[in-house]
Amino acid sequence: MDMFDFLEATPDEINKGIAARVRTVRKRRKISQVKLSEKSGVSLGSVKRFESTGEISLLSLTKMLSQLNVEQELKQISATC
């Protein structure tokens, strides 16, 4: 998914955009949903639901992002808080 304006996007659109980005990173790194689930400790159902709907708990999202090695992005987000 291309970048979009967070100020004009709805929360649902933002969640779906994040999910699309995570899916792209996962696929680019050739990590299956099953493997991401196993490595992150997030259930496979949650991984699948997140990628299709954008719905997930913050804790589960953080676990998945850590396993995808996107710490720099996480640091940028948390630095703005």
N, C-alpha and C positions, 0 to 999 in steps of 0.2 A: 504494500500500500504506500502511496506517496505521502509525503508530509502534508498535514492539514492544519488549519488554524484552530488551535485548542480553544481560543477565546470564542469562536463561533460554533464549535462542535458541541453536540450534546454529550452527556456522560456516556451514553450507550455507544455513540460514534467513537469516542475516545477509547473506550474499552475494546471495541472491535478493531480499532487501528493498532492498539498495542498487541492484541492477539495475533493480528496479521503479521506484524513485525517479528514477534517471537517465533511464529511458524516459519517465516522466511529464514531466520537465523538458524533454527533447528534443522531445516532441510538443507541449507547451504553447508552445514557442518556434517551432513549425512547421519543425523541422529534420529532414530525412529521414535515415535510416541512411546512405545513400550520401553525403550532404553532410557528416555528422559524420565519416565515414570519411575523406573527402577532406581536410577541414580539420584533422583531428587526426593524420593519418598512420597511423592504426590500420586494419588491413585490414577490409574489409566483413564478411568471415567472422567476425572477432573481435568486431565490434560486434554482429552477429546472435547469436552464441553467448553473449555476455555478457548480452544482454537476455533470452534464453530460459533460460539455466542459471545465470547469476551467475558464471561462470568467466571470468577474464581476468587478465593480469599486472598488477601494481601500476603499472608504467610506462605501460601502455596505458590503464588506468583514469585515471591522472593526466592524460594527454594529452587524453582525452575530456572530463574535468571542466574542464580549462582552456578548451577550446573552447566549453563550455556556460556559461562565465562564472560559475562557482560558487566563485570564489576565497575568498569569505567563509567558506563551509562548510569548505573545505580548511584555512583558517587556524585555524578552531575545532578541527578534528580534530588538527592538528599542535601546537597550543598545549597540548593535554592530554598530550602525550607527554613 
